[in-house]
């Protein structure tokens, strides 16, 4: 794990890099991002409908193949989701897009 990966691990996607407490809040639901440039981050999915979670996400990032592009993450539909709060599911890296 390099320095950038260590910095990201356990943080919430979109949290300010200067935030002294960038980790998850106990009352929220999260998807763990697996693989790709955002590996180890948590995505806040609190309040999302099941259909929104099933659709996956395209997350803006400077760390992907195209700086300023989006990293694509999708759930494995065969994996069940746990009731929240906490980490309720996993999104797996499926590629990048400009």
Buried (B, 14 or more C-beta within 10 A) or exposed (E): EEEEEEEBEEBBBEBEEEEEEBEBEEEBBBBBBBBBBBBBBBBBBEEBEEEEBEEBBBBEBEBBEEEEBBBBBBBEEEEEBEEBBEBBBBBBBEEBEE
